[in-house]
Every structure is written in C-alpha cells, then in structure tokens.
Amino acid sequence: MFKQNQKLNIATEVADAIAQRRPVVALESTLLTHGLPRDPRAMSASFREAIPEWQAAVPANLATARMMESIVRSEGAVPATIAVIDGSVCVGLSAEQLERLASESHPKKLSVRDLGVAVAKQQTGGTTVAATTAIAGRAGVRVFATGGIGGVHRGWTVSMDMSSDLFTLALSPVLVVCAGAKVLLDLPTTLEVLESLGIPTIGFRTEFLPRFTVAPDRSLRLQHAAESAGEVAHIASAHWNLQPMHGMLVMQACPEAFAVDAEATERHLARALDEASAQNVRGAAVTPFLLARLAACEDGPKMVEANVALLQANARLAAQVAVSLCTLPINPHSP
C-alpha cells in the first residue's frame, strides 16, 4: 500500500497467486507506451520462423505485451503487467486495459518520482523499470522481466544523468531479469555504479555484460554467472536471506540470431545523440527519443526484432526462475 491510503489495485488472479505463494512475474508497461512501435510489423521470415506466435496484424507494442504474458503463463507463472490507469496503480492488467494503454494518445512515462503525481492527478501511463520494480516490491512480486535497464548516461560528468532504475533496484526486494543495460548508456560506469550500490549482477550463461539489442561487451566482465533458472533461484534465496530488502539483476544476452551489429548501432546512435542535443532533449525524454530514432533508421527493423526477441527470452527465463523460487523452502526472514 502507498502512503495516504493510495492502495495498489492488484488483480484478483495476481493477488491469489501471491497469497498462495504461486509464481508471479511482473512486467513493465513503458514498452507499451514508449518503447515499441505502435504500428503492426510483419517481421522478417527468420523472425517468424523463430517466433511463429507473432501477431503481425496487431500493433507491435500490443503484440509484444500479449506475447510476454502468454509466455509467462506457458511456463507456469502468472503475469502481472504494472501500469497506472486513471490514477489507479494496477498490478495485473485486463485485456482491455492492455489494449487501452497500447493506444493511449498521450500516456505518461512514469518513474518512481512521478507515481504520487499520477495518482493525485488521475493520470494514465506506463511504468518504467524503476517504477515497476518499486511497485512489484510493494505488492510482494519478487521476479520482474524487462528489456534493458537504464543506467548512467553518456556525458554524465556534465549532466549527472543517472537512471533511477539503479537506485530503486538497490532498495527493492525484486529480481530483475533483463538483457543488460541499454547500449546508448555509459556501460563501464553503469557497471561500476551497480557494484557501488551492492546490486548482485548475475550473467545468465554469459561472463560479459549484455548490451540490450547488441552482443555482450567482452571488455566488461561480470563477477558472477549462473547456468540454470534453478541456480538463479538458489542465489536469490541466499541473497534475500542476507539482504532481505535489496534487489538483484540477472542479465542474459539478446538471442544471437537477432543481435544487431555493434558498430552500425554506434553510428546510428551518434546521429541520434546529435539530434537530441540539437533539439535540447533532456532527462526522461532522452531514452524514448533515442530509441525512436534508432527504430526509424535503416537498421530499425532489425533493432525492433532484436528488442522483441530479447523480451520474449527474458519473460521465459523470469517465469522459470519464479517457478523455481516457489519450490524452495519458505525463509521466515525473506521479504
């Protein structure tokens, strides 16, 4: 529950699963409102072969959200997409709410700082990684699947631009499954800040930092790795036994068949950064601006496919981890 009687609106299915200690996976909603194209995408033949359930006639943002929820269910967990609808903090969306959010004309992008304002003003918006993590932790959902986390932005020594994803994760008892940090960030510094905040960073079947839609950076080695969902669950259980109110990251690389060329991405990103600077785009608007520019470049279709493919993979892994966590003995000191 939020302060001042601002309650979470937890869907019955999700609330029952939490109460009965059945697996639940939180899903963010900025991919619906800001992260993915709002038009239908047919996708390439190789994508359709790898992901035959793709709904080509449906807007890509809605098709992806539906697919992630379906994957979570197929692995034996309950999906809990999180968003703010008309000022109500929702944990678990109906099919109608998903469709509304996907087509909302002017949705808010809501981080942790914005939640109180959104509730007070009865706004509607998608929750970022930070906001989703905070809400999931309050609701008792311990596993969250997303794409790439935010981090320390390039040029941070001048702008001091650091994502609240990092700080919220350090203070929330949630395991976030992601494809590492977005390539548009200062990745070495992001990794240093994660270490400084004491957030365990576990590479899932990789020793190197994943870079969202790009292959992992082999110059950035991770300190820990895991080879199975069961191993991740055991690490999380041990972590929460010692630090019951702190989160952790599990990072897996974008599926190799869809990873985008790093050099080409850097070229496109350099142009997008120049545009952002010229248009004085700042703060929370930077990431969606850059992602939109990347999606619109000549390699944009590949980047969209990579984004969807990694989101699918992360939803599957998160559900498997959530299921494994529920098989472990209950720790009376766990969150």
matplotlib code that plots the C-alpha trace (Angstrom):
import matplotlib.pyplot as plt

x = [0.0, 1.2, 1.0, -2.1, -4.3, -3.2, -3.7, -2.4, -5.1, -3.9, -5.8, -7.6, -5.6, -2.3, -3.4, -4.5, -1.1, 0.8, -1.2, -0.8, 2.9, 2.5, 4.9, 4.2, 6.2, 5.9, 6.0, 6.6, 4.3, 6.6, 7.2, 3.6, 3.6, 7.0, 9.4, 8.0, 6.3, 2.6, 2.1, 1.8, 5.1, 5.2, 8.8, 11.3, 11.0, 13.7, 11.9, 8.5, 10.2, 11.8, 8.7, 5.7, 3.2, 3.9, 0.7, 1.7, -1.7, -1.6, 0.4, 3.9, 3.7, 0.4, 1.6, 4.7, 2.9, 0.4, 3.2, 5.1, 2.1, 1.4, 5.0, 4.8, 1.7, 3.1, 6.0, 3.6, 3.6, 1.0, 1.8, 1.4, 1.8, 2.1, 0.8, -1.2, -4.7, -6.7, -4.7, -5.0, -1.7, -2.6, -0.7, -2.0, -3.9, -7.0, -7.0, -9.0, -6.5, -3.6, -5.3, -6.2, -2.6, -1.2, -3.3, -3.4, -2.7, -0.7, 0.4, 2.8, 6.2, 6.1, 9.2, 9.2, 9.2, 6.1, 3.8, 2.3, 1.6, 0.0, -2.3, -3.2, -4.0, -5.6, -3.2, -2.6, 0.9, 3.4, 5.7, 9.5, 11.8, 12.3, 8.6, 7.7, 10.4, 9.1, 5.5, 6.3, 8.3, 5.4, 3.0, 5.1, 6.1, 9.7, 10.5, 10.3, 11.1, 12.1, 14.2, 17.3, 17.6, 18.6, 21.9, 24.5, 24.1, 26.9, 28.2, 27.1, 30.0, 28.3, 24.6, 24.7, 22.1, 21.7, 18.6, 16.6, 16.4, 19.8, 18.9, 15.4, 16.8, 19.2, 16.2, 13.6, 13.4, 13.0, 15.0, 15.0, 15.6, 16.9, 19.2, 21.7, 21.9, 20.8, 23.7, 23.1, 24.5, 28.0, 28.2, 31.5, 30.3, 26.9, 28.6, 30.6, 27.5, 25.8, 28.8, 28.8, 25.2, 25.8, 23.4, 24.4, 24.8, 24.4, 25.2, 22.9, 25.1, 27.4, 30.5, 30.2, 27.8, 24.9, 24.1, 20.4, 20.0, 23.7, 26.0, 27.7, 30.8, 33.7, 35.7, 33.2, 33.4, 30.7, 31.8, 29.1, 27.2, 24.5, 23.7, 20.1, 16.9, 17.2, 20.7, 19.4, 16.6, 19.0, 21.3, 18.2, 17.1, 20.6, 20.8, 17.4, 18.3, 21.2, 19.8, 16.0, 15.2, 17.7, 17.3, 19.4, 20.0, 20.0, 21.3, 21.1, 22.3, 20.0, 19.4, 22.4, 20.3, 18.8, 21.6, 22.3, 25.8, 27.5, 29.4, 26.4, 24.4, 27.1, 26.9, 23.1, 23.3, 25.9, 23.5, 20.6, 22.6, 23.5, 19.8, 18.9, 21.5, 20.3, 16.7, 17.6, 16.1, 16.9, 16.1, 13.4, 12.8, 16.2, 15.8, 12.5, 13.8, 16.9, 15.0, 12.6, 15.4, 17.1, 13.8, 13.4, 17.0, 17.8, 18.6, 15.5, 13.5, 16.4, 16.5, 12.8, 13.1, 16.0, 14.1, 11.0, 13.2, 15.1, 11.8, 10.4, 13.6, 13.6, 9.9, 10.6, 13.6, 11.8, 8.9, 11.2, 13.1, 9.8, 8.6, 11.9, 11.7, 8.4, 9.9, 12.4, 11.6, 10.0, 12.5, 10.9, 13.2, 12.5, 10.7]
y = [0.0, 3.5, 6.2, 8.4, 5.4, 5.2, 1.4, -0.9, -2.3, -5.9, -8.1, -11.0, -13.6, -12.0, -11.4, -15.0, -16.3, -14.0, -15.2, -18.8, -18.5, -19.4, -17.9, -14.4, -12.3, -8.6, -6.9, -3.2, -1.1, 1.5, -0.9, -0.4, 3.3, 4.4, 1.5, -0.2, 0.9, 1.3, 0.0, -3.6, -5.2, -8.3, -9.0, -11.0, -14.6, -15.7, -13.9, -15.5, -18.9, -18.4, -16.8, -18.2, -16.9, -13.3, -11.4, -9.5, -7.7, -6.3, -3.1, -4.3, -2.9, -4.7, -7.9, -7.9, -7.4, -10.1, -12.5, -11.9, -12.6, -15.7, -16.9, -16.4, -18.4, -21.2, -21.6, -22.0, -18.4, -15.6, -12.4, -9.1, -6.2, -3.0, 0.4, 3.4, 3.7, 6.8, 7.3, 3.7, 1.8, -1.5, -4.8, -7.1, -5.6, -6.9, -7.5, -4.3, -2.3, -3.6, -2.5, 0.9, 1.5, 0.4, 3.0, 5.8, 9.1, 10.9, 8.4, 9.5, 7.9, 7.2, 6.7, 6.4, 10.2, 10.5, 7.9, 10.2, 12.9, 10.4, 9.1, 12.5, 13.8, 10.6, 10.2, 7.2, 6.0, 3.3, 2.4, 2.4, -0.2, 1.8, 2.3, -1.2, -2.5, -0.3, -1.3, -5.0, -5.0, -3.3, -5.9, -8.9, -9.9, -11.0, -11.5, -8.9, -9.3, -6.4, -5.5, -3.4, -1.4, 2.2, 3.3, 6.1, 8.2, 9.2, 12.7, 12.1, 14.1, 17.2, 16.3, 14.0, 11.9, 8.6, 6.4, 5.8, 2.2, 1.6, 3.2, 1.7, -1.7, -1.3, -0.7, -3.1, -6.9, -7.8, -9.9, -8.2, -10.3, -8.2, -8.0, -5.9, -2.1, -0.2, 0.3, 4.0, 4.3, 4.7, 1.0, 0.8, 3.5, 1.8, -1.4, 0.5, 2.1, -1.3, -2.5, 0.6, 0.1, -3.5, -4.9, -8.5, -8.7, -12.3, -13.2, -15.9, -18.2, -15.3, -13.9, -10.5, -7.5, -7.8, -4.6, -4.8, -5.5, -5.8, -8.7, -8.6, -6.3, -8.7, -5.9, -5.8, -8.9, -9.8, -11.2, -13.9, -16.2, -18.9, -21.7, -22.5, -20.9, -23.2, -21.9, -18.3, -19.1, -20.5, -17.4, -15.1, -17.1, -16.8, -13.2, -12.3, -14.4, -12.0, -8.8, -9.1, -5.7, -5.4, -6.4, -8.2, -8.3, -11.4, -10.5, -12.6, -11.6, -10.8, -14.1, -14.4, -14.8, -11.4, -9.3, -6.2, -5.2, -3.1, -0.8, 0.0, 0.7, 3.1, 5.0, 5.3, 6.3, 9.0, 10.6, 10.3, 11.8, 14.8, 15.2, 15.1, 17.7, 20.0, 19.7, 20.1, 16.8, 16.2, 14.0, 11.3, 12.2, 11.2, 7.4, 7.2, 9.9, 7.8, 4.5, 6.1, 7.4, 4.0, 2.3, 4.7, 4.2, 1.8, -0.9, -0.1, -3.2, -5.4, -3.5, -3.9, -7.6, -7.9, -6.0, -8.3, -11.4, -10.5, -9.5, -12.9, -14.7, -12.6, -13.3, -17.1, -17.0, -14.9, -17.3, -20.2, -18.5, -17.6, -21.2, -22.4, -19.9, -21.3, -24.8, -23.7, -23.8, -20.6, -18.5, -16.7, -13.8, -13.4, -10.2]
z = [0.0, -0.8, 1.9, 2.3, 1.6, -2.0, -2.5, -5.1, -7.4, -7.5, -10.0, -8.3, -10.1, -9.1, -5.5, -5.2, -6.6, -4.2, -1.2, -2.2, -2.9, -6.5, -9.1, -10.4, -12.9, -13.0, -16.5, -17.2, -19.3, -20.9, -23.7, -24.5, -24.1, -25.2, -26.1, -29.1, -32.4, -32.4, -35.9, -37.0, -38.0, -40.3, -39.3, -41.3, -42.4, -39.9, -37.1, -38.0, -38.1, -34.7, -33.1, -35.0, -32.5, -33.5, -34.3, -37.5, -37.8, -34.3, -33.3, -32.3, -28.8, -28.0, -29.8, -27.6, -24.4, -25.2, -26.2, -22.9, -20.8, -22.8, -22.4, -18.6, -18.4, -20.6, -18.1, -15.2, -13.7, -13.5, -15.4, -13.6, -16.0, -14.0, -15.0, -13.7, -15.2, -14.4, -11.2, -10.1, -9.6, -11.2, -10.7, -13.4, -16.3, -18.1, -21.9, -22.2, -20.1, -22.2, -25.4, -24.0, -22.8, -26.1, -28.0, -25.4, -27.3, -24.6, -22.0, -19.2, -18.7, -15.0, -12.9, -9.1, -8.7, -10.8, -9.1, -6.5, -9.0, -11.4, -8.6, -7.4, -10.9, -12.0, -14.9, -17.1, -18.1, -18.4, -15.5, -16.1, -14.8, -11.6, -11.0, -11.9, -9.6, -6.7, -7.2, -7.6, -4.4, -2.5, -3.9, -3.0, -6.5, -6.4, -10.1, -12.9, -16.6, -18.8, -21.8, -21.0, -17.8, -17.6, -16.2, -16.3, -19.5, -21.7, -20.7, -17.1, -15.7, -17.1, -16.9, -13.8, -15.7, -14.0, -14.2, -11.1, -12.2, -10.4, -7.1, -6.9, -7.5, -4.6, -2.3, -3.6, -2.9, -6.6, -9.0, -12.4, -15.5, -18.3, -21.4, -19.5, -19.9, -23.0, -25.4, -25.5, -22.0, -20.5, -19.8, -17.8, -15.5, -15.2, -14.1, -11.6, -10.1, -9.8, -7.9, -5.7, -4.8, -3.9, -6.5, -7.5, -11.2, -12.5, -16.1, -17.3, -19.4, -20.1, -18.4, -20.1, -19.8, -22.2, -24.2, -24.9, -28.6, -29.2, -28.4, -24.9, -24.4, -24.0, -22.3, -19.5, -17.4, -14.9, -11.5, -11.3, -13.6, -13.5, -15.9, -15.0, -13.6, -10.6, -9.9, -10.2, -7.7, -5.2, -5.5, -5.0, -1.9, -0.4, -1.3, 0.4, 3.4, 4.0, 2.5, 2.5, 1.2, -1.7, -5.3, -7.8, -11.6, -13.9, -17.3, -20.5, -23.9, -26.8, -28.7, -31.0, -34.2, -33.6, -32.1, -34.1, -35.3, -32.6, -35.0, -37.0, -33.8, -32.6, -35.9, -35.7, -32.0, -32.7, -35.1, -32.7, -29.9, -32.1, -32.9, -29.2, -28.4, -31.2, -30.1, -26.4, -25.4, -21.8, -18.8, -19.0, -22.6, -23.8, -23.8, -25.7, -28.2, -28.9, -29.1, -31.6, -33.7, -33.7, -34.7, -37.6, -39.0, -41.9, -39.3, -37.4, -38.3, -37.1, -33.8, -33.3, -33.9, -31.5, -28.9, -29.2, -29.3, -26.1, -24.3, -25.2, -23.8, -20.6, -19.9, -20.3, -18.0, -15.4, -15.3, -14.9, -12.1, -10.4, -10.6, -9.2, -6.3, -5.3, -4.9, -2.3, 1.4, 2.8, 4.7, 7.6, 7.1, 3.4, 2.1]

ax = plt.figure().add_subplot(projection="3d")
ax.plot(x, y, z, "-o")
ax.set_aspect("equal")
plt.show()
